[in-house]
Amino acid sequence: MNVSLDISMYPLQREYEQPILNFIARLQTYPQLNVVPNALSTQVFGVYDELMPILQSEIRYAFGQDIPIVIVMKLVNMDRSDVLL
């Protein structure tokens, strides 16, 4: 099943940009995902069973950086890449 994910990360520190950029860059290393960053959030498109383990791993990695982080996600059970979220 193809899915579309809209994800926003909010590091709770003054230097918030680099953790966000690092998270996006790590997601972009997975060829099975289509990652589309924009100014407010990042859209990720892929197969549910491939995306979810990657997402779990990358969120765990981000949370392990000893920075308080809030992550907000919206997940749709269809490929919306033709109409960016």
Phi and psi restraints in degrees (range 20) as a CNS / XPLOR table:
assign (resid 1 and name C) (resid 2 and name N)
       (resid 2 and name CA) (resid 2 and name C) 1.0 -80.0 20.0 2
assign (resid 2 and name N) (resid 2 and name CA)
       (resid 2 and name C) (resid 3 and name N) 1.0 141.7 20.0 2
assign (resid 2 and name C) (resid 3 and name N)
       (resid 3 and name CA) (resid 3 and name C) 1.0 -134.1 20.0 2
assign (resid 3 and name N) (resid 3 and name CA)
       (resid 3 and name C) (resid 4 and name N) 1.0 162.7 20.0 2
assign (resid 3 and name C) (resid 4 and name N)
       (resid 4 and name CA) (resid 4 and name C) 1.0 -125.8 20.0 2
assign (resid 4 and name N) (resid 4 and name CA)
       (resid 4 and name C) (resid 5 and name N) 1.0 133.1 20.0 2
assign (resid 4 and name C) (resid 5 and name N)
       (resid 5 and name CA) (resid 5 and name C) 1.0 -122.3 20.0 2
assign (resid 5 and name N) (resid 5 and name CA)
       (resid 5 and name C) (resid 6 and name N) 1.0 132.4 20.0 2
assign (resid 5 and name C) (resid 6 and name N)
       (resid 6 and name CA) (resid 6 and name C) 1.0 -111.9 20.0 2
assign (resid 6 and name N) (resid 6 and name CA)
       (resid 6 and name C) (resid 7 and name N) 1.0 119.7 20.0 2
assign (resid 6 and name C) (resid 7 and name N)
       (resid 7 and name CA) (resid 7 and name C) 1.0 -130.4 20.0 2
assign (resid 7 and name N) (resid 7 and name CA)
       (resid 7 and name C) (resid 8 and name N) 1.0 136.0 20.0 2
assign (resid 7 and name C) (resid 8 and name N)
       (resid 8 and name CA) (resid 8 and name C) 1.0 -126.0 20.0 2
assign (resid 8 and name N) (resid 8 and name CA)
       (resid 8 and name C) (resid 9 and name N) 1.0 139.7 20.0 2
assign (resid 8 and name C) (resid 9 and name N)
       (resid 9 and name CA) (resid 9 and name C) 1.0 -119.6 20.0 2
assign (resid 9 and name N) (resid 9 and name CA)
       (resid 9 and name C) (resid 10 and name N) 1.0 134.9 20.0 2
assign (resid 9 and name C) (resid 10 and name N)
       (resid 10 and name CA) (resid 10 and name C) 1.0 -128.1 20.0 2
assign (resid 10 and name N) (resid 10 and name CA)
       (resid 10 and name C) (resid 11 and name N) 1.0 89.6 20.0 2
assign (resid 10 and name C) (resid 11 and name N)
       (resid 11 and name CA) (resid 11 and name C) 1.0 -67.5 20.0 2
assign (resid 11 and name N) (resid 11 and name CA)
       (resid 11 and name C) (resid 12 and name N) 1.0 131.8 20.0 2
assign (resid 11 and name C) (resid 12 and name N)
       (resid 12 and name CA) (resid 12 and name C) 1.0 -92.7 20.0 2
assign (resid 12 and name N) (resid 12 and name CA)
       (resid 12 and name C) (resid 13 and name N) 1.0 67.5 20.0 2
assign (resid 12 and name C) (resid 13 and name N)
       (resid 13 and name CA) (resid 13 and name C) 1.0 -155.6 20.0 2
assign (resid 13 and name N) (resid 13 and name CA)
       (resid 13 and name C) (resid 14 and name N) 1.0 162.7 20.0 2
assign (resid 13 and name C) (resid 14 and name N)
       (resid 14 and name CA) (resid 14 and name C) 1.0 -62.4 20.0 2
assign (resid 14 and name N) (resid 14 and name CA)
       (resid 14 and name C) (resid 15 and name N) 1.0 -43.0 20.0 2
assign (resid 14 and name C) (resid 15 and name N)
       (resid 15 and name CA) (resid 15 and name C) 1.0 -89.1 20.0 2
assign (resid 15 and name N) (resid 15 and name CA)
       (resid 15 and name C) (resid 16 and name N) 1.0 75.6 20.0 2
assign (resid 15 and name C) (resid 16 and name N)
       (resid 16 and name CA) (resid 16 and name C) 1.0 -89.3 20.0 2
assign (resid 16 and name N) (resid 16 and name CA)
       (resid 16 and name C) (resid 17 and name N) 1.0 -20.1 20.0 2
assign (resid 16 and name C) (resid 17 and name N)
       (resid 17 and name CA) (resid 17 and name C) 1.0 -69.0 20.0 2
assign (resid 17 and name N) (resid 17 and name CA)
       (resid 17 and name C) (resid 18 and name N) 1.0 -44.1 20.0 2
assign (resid 17 and name C) (resid 18 and name N)
       (resid 18 and name CA) (resid 18 and name C) 1.0 -63.1 20.0 2
assign (resid 18 and name N) (resid 18 and name CA)
       (resid 18 and name C) (resid 19 and name N) 1.0 -43.2 20.0 2
assign (resid 18 and name C) (resid 19 and name N)
       (resid 19 and name CA) (resid 19 and name C) 1.0 -60.2 20.0 2
assign (resid 19 and name N) (resid 19 and name CA)
       (resid 19 and name C) (resid 20 and name N) 1.0 -35.4 20.0 2
assign (resid 19 and name C) (resid 20 and name N)
       (resid 20 and name CA) (resid 20 and name C) 1.0 -66.6 20.0 2
assign (resid 20 and name N) (resid 20 and name CA)
       (resid 20 and name C) (resid 21 and name N) 1.0 -48.0 20.0 2
assign (resid 20 and name C) (resid 21 and name N)
       (resid 21 and name CA) (resid 21 and name C) 1.0 -61.8 20.0 2
assign (resid 21 and name N) (resid 21 and name CA)
       (resid 21 and name C) (resid 22 and name N) 1.0 -38.5 20.0 2
assign (resid 21 and name C) (resid 22 and name N)
       (resid 22 and name CA) (resid 22 and name C) 1.0 -64.0 20.0 2
assign (resid 22 and name N) (resid 22 and name CA)
       (resid 22 and name C) (resid 23 and name N) 1.0 -42.6 20.0 2
assign (resid 22 and name C) (resid 23 and name N)
       (resid 23 and name CA) (resid 23 and name C) 1.0 -62.1 20.0 2
assign (resid 23 and name N) (resid 23 and name CA)
       (resid 23 and name C) (resid 24 and name N) 1.0 -46.2 20.0 2
assign (resid 23 and name C) (resid 24 and name N)
       (resid 24 and name CA) (resid 24 and name C) 1.0 -63.2 20.0 2
assign (resid 24 and name N) (resid 24 and name CA)
       (resid 24 and name C) (resid 25 and name N) 1.0 -45.1 20.0 2
assign (resid 24 and name C) (resid 25 and name N)
       (resid 25 and name CA) (resid 25 and name C) 1.0 -60.3 20.0 2
assign (resid 25 and name N) (resid 25 and name CA)
       (resid 25 and name C) (resid 26 and name N) 1.0 -39.4 20.0 2
assign (resid 25 and name C) (resid 26 and name N)
       (resid 26 and name CA) (resid 26 and name C) 1.0 -66.4 20.0 2
assign (resid 26 and name N) (resid 26 and name CA)
       (resid 26 and name C) (resid 27 and name N) 1.0 -41.3 20.0 2
assign (resid 26 and name C) (resid 27 and name N)
       (resid 27 and name CA) (resid 27 and name C) 1.0 -62.1 20.0 2
assign (resid 27 and name N) (resid 27 and name CA)
       (resid 27 and name C) (resid 28 and name N) 1.0 -35.9 20.0 2
assign (resid 27 and name C) (resid 28 and name N)
       (resid 28 and name CA) (resid 28 and name C) 1.0 -70.5 20.0 2
assign (resid 28 and name N) (resid 28 and name CA)
       (resid 28 and name C) (resid 29 and name N) 1.0 -10.4 20.0 2
assign (resid 28 and name C) (resid 29 and name N)
       (resid 29 and name CA) (resid 29 and name C) 1.0 -79.3 20.0 2
assign (resid 29 and name N) (resid 29 and name CA)
       (resid 29 and name C) (resid 30 and name N) 1.0 -10.6 20.0 2
assign (resid 29 and name C) (resid 30 and name N)
       (resid 30 and name CA) (resid 30 and name C) 1.0 -93.1 20.0 2
assign (resid 30 and name N) (resid 30 and name CA)
       (resid 30 and name C) (resid 31 and name N) 1.0 110.1 20.0 2
assign (resid 30 and name C) (resid 31 and name N)
       (resid 31 and name CA) (resid 31 and name C) 1.0 -65.3 20.0 2
assign (resid 31 and name N) (resid 31 and name CA)
       (resid 31 and name C) (resid 32 and name N) 1.0 -20.8 20.0 2
assign (resid 31 and name C) (resid 32 and name N)
       (resid 32 and name CA) (resid 32 and name C) 1.0 -80.0 20.0 2
assign (resid 32 and name N) (resid 32 and name CA)
       (resid 32 and name C) (resid 33 and name N) 1.0 -6.4 20.0 2
assign (resid 32 and name C) (resid 33 and name N)
       (resid 33 and name CA) (resid 33 and name C) 1.0 -107.8 20.0 2
assign (resid 33 and name N) (resid 33 and name CA)
       (resid 33 and name C) (resid 34 and name N) 1.0 144.2 20.0 2
assign (resid 33 and name C) (resid 34 and name N)
       (resid 34 and name CA) (resid 34 and name C) 1.0 -104.0 20.0 2
assign (resid 34 and name N) (resid 34 and name CA)
       (resid 34 and name C) (resid 35 and name N) 1.0 110.8 20.0 2
assign (resid 34 and name C) (resid 35 and name N)
       (resid 35 and name CA) (resid 35 and name C) 1.0 -110.4 20.0 2
assign (resid 35 and name N) (resid 35 and name CA)
       (resid 35 and name C) (resid 36 and name N) 1.0 122.2 20.0 2
assign (resid 35 and name C) (resid 36 and name N)
       (resid 36 and name CA) (resid 36 and name C) 1.0 -124.9 20.0 2
assign (resid 36 and name N) (resid 36 and name CA)
       (resid 36 and name C) (resid 37 and name N) 1.0 96.4 20.0 2
assign (resid 36 and name C) (resid 37 and name N)
       (resid 37 and name CA) (resid 37 and name C) 1.0 -78.7 20.0 2
assign (resid 37 and name N) (resid 37 and name CA)
       (resid 37 and name C) (resid 38 and name N) 1.0 151.0 20.0 2
assign (resid 37 and name C) (resid 38 and name N)
       (resid 38 and name CA) (resid 38 and name C) 1.0 -143.2 20.0 2
assign (resid 38 and name N) (resid 38 and name CA)
       (resid 38 and name C) (resid 39 and name N) 1.0 -172.5 20.0 2
assign (resid 38 and name C) (resid 39 and name N)
       (resid 39 and name CA) (resid 39 and name C) 1.0 -68.0 20.0 2
assign (resid 39 and name N) (resid 39 and name CA)
       (resid 39 and name C) (resid 40 and name N) 1.0 -27.1 20.0 2
assign (resid 39 and name C) (resid 40 and name N)
       (resid 40 and name CA) (resid 40 and name C) 1.0 -107.8 20.0 2
assign (resid 40 and name N) (resid 40 and name CA)
       (resid 40 and name C) (resid 41 and name N) 1.0 -26.8 20.0 2
assign (resid 40 and name C) (resid 41 and name N)
       (resid 41 and name CA) (resid 41 and name C) 1.0 -161.3 20.0 2
assign (resid 41 and name N) (resid 41 and name CA)
       (resid 41 and name C) (resid 42 and name N) 1.0 -176.8 20.0 2
assign (resid 41 and name C) (resid 42 and name N)
       (resid 42 and name CA) (resid 42 and name C) 1.0 -127.8 20.0 2
assign (resid 42 and name N) (resid 42 and name CA)
       (resid 42 and name C) (resid 43 and name N) 1.0 133.7 20.0 2
assign (resid 42 and name C) (resid 43 and name N)
       (resid 43 and name CA) (resid 43 and name C) 1.0 -99.2 20.0 2
assign (resid 43 and name N) (resid 43 and name CA)
       (resid 43 and name C) (resid 44 and name N) 1.0 137.6 20.0 2
assign (resid 43 and name C) (resid 44 and name N)
       (resid 44 and name CA) (resid 44 and name C) 1.0 -129.2 20.0 2
assign (resid 44 and name N) (resid 44 and name CA)
       (resid 44 and name C) (resid 45 and name N) 1.0 130.5 20.0 2
assign (resid 44 and name C) (resid 45 and name N)
       (resid 45 and name CA) (resid 45 and name C) 1.0 -123.5 20.0 2
assign (resid 45 and name N) (resid 45 and name CA)
       (resid 45 and name C) (resid 46 and name N) 1.0 137.7 20.0 2
assign (resid 45 and name C) (resid 46 and name N)
       (resid 46 and name CA) (resid 46 and name C) 1.0 176.2 20.0 2
assign (resid 46 and name N) (resid 46 and name CA)
       (resid 46 and name C) (resid 47 and name N) 1.0 -171.2 20.0 2
assign (resid 46 and name C) (resid 47 and name N)
       (resid 47 and name CA) (resid 47 and name C) 1.0 -83.7 20.0 2
assign (resid 47 and name N) (resid 47 and name CA)
       (resid 47 and name C) (resid 48 and name N) 1.0 130.8 20.0 2
assign (resid 47 and name C) (resid 48 and name N)
       (resid 48 and name CA) (resid 48 and name C) 1.0 -49.4 20.0 2
assign (resid 48 and name N) (resid 48 and name CA)
       (resid 48 and name C) (resid 49 and name N) 1.0 -51.1 20.0 2
assign (resid 48 and name C) (resid 49 and name N)
       (resid 49 and name CA) (resid 49 and name C) 1.0 -68.2 20.0 2
assign (resid 49 and name N) (resid 49 and name CA)
       (resid 49 and name C) (resid 50 and name N) 1.0 -16.0 20.0 2
assign (resid 49 and name C) (resid 50 and name N)
       (resid 50 and name CA) (resid 50 and name C) 1.0 -93.8 20.0 2
assign (resid 50 and name N) (resid 50 and name CA)
       (resid 50 and name C) (resid 51 and name N) 1.0 -39.2 20.0 2
assign (resid 50 and name C) (resid 51 and name N)
       (resid 51 and name CA) (resid 51 and name C) 1.0 -68.5 20.0 2
assign (resid 51 and name N) (resid 51 and name CA)
       (resid 51 and name C) (resid 52 and name N) 1.0 -44.4 20.0 2
assign (resid 51 and name C) (resid 52 and name N)
       (resid 52 and name CA) (resid 52 and name C) 1.0 -63.3 20.0 2
assign (resid 52 and name N) (resid 52 and name CA)
       (resid 52 and name C) (resid 53 and name N) 1.0 -44.4 20.0 2
assign (resid 52 and name C) (resid 53 and name N)
       (resid 53 and name CA) (resid 53 and name C) 1.0 -63.6 20.0 2
assign (resid 53 and name N) (resid 53 and name CA)
       (resid 53 and name C) (resid 54 and name N) 1.0 -36.3 20.0 2
assign (resid 53 and name C) (resid 54 and name N)
       (resid 54 and name CA) (resid 54 and name C) 1.0 -63.8 20.0 2
assign (resid 54 and name N) (resid 54 and name CA)
       (resid 54 and name C) (resid 55 and name N) 1.0 -47.1 20.0 2
assign (resid 54 and name C) (resid 55 and name N)
       (resid 55 and name CA) (resid 55 and name C) 1.0 -60.9 20.0 2
assign (resid 55 and name N) (resid 55 and name CA)
       (resid 55 and name C) (resid 56 and name N) 1.0 -44.2 20.0 2
assign (resid 55 and name C) (resid 56 and name N)
       (resid 56 and name CA) (resid 56 and name C) 1.0 -59.4 20.0 2
assign (resid 56 and name N) (resid 56 and name CA)
       (resid 56 and name C) (resid 57 and name N) 1.0 -45.5 20.0 2
assign (resid 56 and name C) (resid 57 and name N)
       (resid 57 and name CA) (resid 57 and name C) 1.0 -64.9 20.0 2
assign (resid 57 and name N) (resid 57 and name CA)
       (resid 57 and name C) (resid 58 and name N) 1.0 -44.5 20.0 2
assign (resid 57 and name C) (resid 58 and name N)
       (resid 58 and name CA) (resid 58 and name C) 1.0 -72.5 20.0 2
assign (resid 58 and name N) (resid 58 and name CA)
       (resid 58 and name C) (resid 59 and name N) 1.0 -33.5 20.0 2
assign (resid 58 and name C) (resid 59 and name N)
       (resid 59 and name CA) (resid 59 and name C) 1.0 -67.8 20.0 2
assign (resid 59 and name N) (resid 59 and name CA)
       (resid 59 and name C) (resid 60 and name N) 1.0 -42.7 20.0 2
assign (resid 59 and name C) (resid 60 and name N)
       (resid 60 and name CA) (resid 60 and name C) 1.0 -58.6 20.0 2
assign (resid 60 and name N) (resid 60 and name CA)
       (resid 60 and name C) (resid 61 and name N) 1.0 -43.3 20.0 2
assign (resid 60 and name C) (resid 61 and name N)
       (resid 61 and name CA) (resid 61 and name C) 1.0 -61.7 20.0 2
assign (resid 61 and name N) (resid 61 and name CA)
       (resid 61 and name C) (resid 62 and name N) 1.0 -46.3 20.0 2
assign (resid 61 and name C) (resid 62 and name N)
       (resid 62 and name CA) (resid 62 and name C) 1.0 -62.5 20.0 2
assign (resid 62 and name N) (resid 62 and name CA)
       (resid 62 and name C) (resid 63 and name N) 1.0 -42.8 20.0 2
assign (resid 62 and name C) (resid 63 and name N)
       (resid 63 and name CA) (resid 63 and name C) 1.0 -66.9 20.0 2
assign (resid 63 and name N) (resid 63 and name CA)
       (resid 63 and name C) (resid 64 and name N) 1.0 -24.4 20.0 2
assign (resid 63 and name C) (resid 64 and name N)
       (resid 64 and name CA) (resid 64 and name C) 1.0 -79.5 20.0 2
assign (resid 64 and name N) (resid 64 and name CA)
       (resid 64 and name C) (resid 65 and name N) 1.0 -0.3 20.0 2
assign (resid 64 and name C) (resid 65 and name N)
       (resid 65 and name CA) (resid 65 and name C) 1.0 -86.1 20.0 2
assign (resid 65 and name N) (resid 65 and name CA)
       (resid 65 and name C) (resid 66 and name N) 1.0 9.2 20.0 2
assign (resid 65 and name C) (resid 66 and name N)
       (resid 66 and name CA) (resid 66 and name C) 1.0 59.8 20.0 2
assign (resid 66 and name N) (resid 66 and name CA)
       (resid 66 and name C) (resid 67 and name N) 1.0 35.1 20.0 2
assign (resid 66 and name C) (resid 67 and name N)
       (resid 67 and name CA) (resid 67 and name C) 1.0 -121.3 20.0 2
assign (resid 67 and name N) (resid 67 and name CA)
       (resid 67 and name C) (resid 68 and name N) 1.0 128.6 20.0 2
assign (resid 67 and name C) (resid 68 and name N)
       (resid 68 and name CA) (resid 68 and name C) 1.0 -64.5 20.0 2
assign (resid 68 and name N) (resid 68 and name CA)
       (resid 68 and name C) (resid 69 and name N) 1.0 127.2 20.0 2
assign (resid 68 and name C) (resid 69 and name N)
       (resid 69 and name CA) (resid 69 and name C) 1.0 -135.0 20.0 2
assign (resid 69 and name N) (resid 69 and name CA)
       (resid 69 and name C) (resid 70 and name N) 1.0 137.3 20.0 2
assign (resid 69 and name C) (resid 70 and name N)
       (resid 70 and name CA) (resid 70 and name C) 1.0 -107.6 20.0 2
assign (resid 70 and name N) (resid 70 and name CA)
       (resid 70 and name C) (resid 71 and name N) 1.0 133.3 20.0 2
assign (resid 70 and name C) (resid 71 and name N)
       (resid 71 and name CA) (resid 71 and name C) 1.0 -123.6 20.0 2
assign (resid 71 and name N) (resid 71 and name CA)
       (resid 71 and name C) (resid 72 and name N) 1.0 128.9 20.0 2
assign (resid 71 and name C) (resid 72 and name N)
       (resid 72 and name CA) (resid 72 and name C) 1.0 -116.2 20.0 2
assign (resid 72 and name N) (resid 72 and name CA)
       (resid 72 and name C) (resid 73 and name N) 1.0 129.7 20.0 2
assign (resid 72 and name C) (resid 73 and name N)
       (resid 73 and name CA) (resid 73 and name C) 1.0 -131.7 20.0 2
assign (resid 73 and name N) (resid 73 and name CA)
       (resid 73 and name C) (resid 74 and name N) 1.0 145.6 20.0 2
assign (resid 73 and name C) (resid 74 and name N)
       (resid 74 and name CA) (resid 74 and name C) 1.0 -126.2 20.0 2
assign (resid 74 and name N) (resid 74 and name CA)
       (resid 74 and name C) (resid 75 and name N) 1.0 130.3 20.0 2
assign (resid 74 and name C) (resid 75 and name N)
       (resid 75 and name CA) (resid 75 and name C) 1.0 -123.1 20.0 2
assign (resid 75 and name N) (resid 75 and name CA)
       (resid 75 and name C) (resid 76 and name N) 1.0 129.0 20.0 2
assign (resid 75 and name C) (resid 76 and name N)
       (resid 76 and name CA) (resid 76 and name C) 1.0 -117.9 20.0 2
assign (resid 76 and name N) (resid 76 and name CA)
       (resid 76 and name C) (resid 77 and name N) 1.0 137.4 20.0 2
assign (resid 76 and name C) (resid 77 and name N)
       (resid 77 and name CA) (resid 77 and name C) 1.0 -86.3 20.0 2
assign (resid 77 and name N) (resid 77 and name CA)
       (resid 77 and name C) (resid 78 and name N) 1.0 47.7 20.0 2
assign (resid 77 and name C) (resid 78 and name N)
       (resid 78 and name CA) (resid 78 and name C) 1.0 -162.5 20.0 2
assign (resid 78 and name N) (resid 78 and name CA)
       (resid 78 and name C) (resid 79 and name N) 1.0 159.7 20.0 2
assign (resid 78 and name C) (resid 79 and name N)
       (resid 79 and name CA) (resid 79 and name C) 1.0 -81.8 20.0 2
assign (resid 79 and name N) (resid 79 and name CA)
       (resid 79 and name C) (resid 80 and name N) 1.0 112.2 20.0 2
assign (resid 79 and name C) (resid 80 and name N)
       (resid 80 and name CA) (resid 80 and name C) 1.0 -107.7 20.0 2
assign (resid 80 and name N) (resid 80 and name CA)
       (resid 80 and name C) (resid 81 and name N) 1.0 20.9 20.0 2
assign (resid 80 and name C) (resid 81 and name N)
       (resid 81 and name CA) (resid 81 and name C) 1.0 -64.8 20.0 2
assign (resid 81 and name N) (resid 81 and name CA)
       (resid 81 and name C) (resid 82 and name N) 1.0 -22.3 20.0 2
assign (resid 81 and name C) (resid 82 and name N)
       (resid 82 and name CA) (resid 82 and name C) 1.0 -76.9 20.0 2
assign (resid 82 and name N) (resid 82 and name CA)
       (resid 82 and name C) (resid 83 and name N) 1.0 -18.3 20.0 2
assign (resid 82 and name C) (resid 83 and name N)
       (resid 83 and name CA) (resid 83 and name C) 1.0 -131.4 20.0 2
assign (resid 83 and name N) (resid 83 and name CA)
       (resid 83 and name C) (resid 84 and name N) 1.0 80.5 20.0 2
assign (resid 83 and name C) (resid 84 and name N)
       (resid 84 and name CA) (resid 84 and name C) 1.0 -48.1 20.0 2
assign (resid 84 and name N) (resid 84 and name CA)
       (resid 84 and name C) (resid 85 and name N) 1.0 135.4 20.0 2
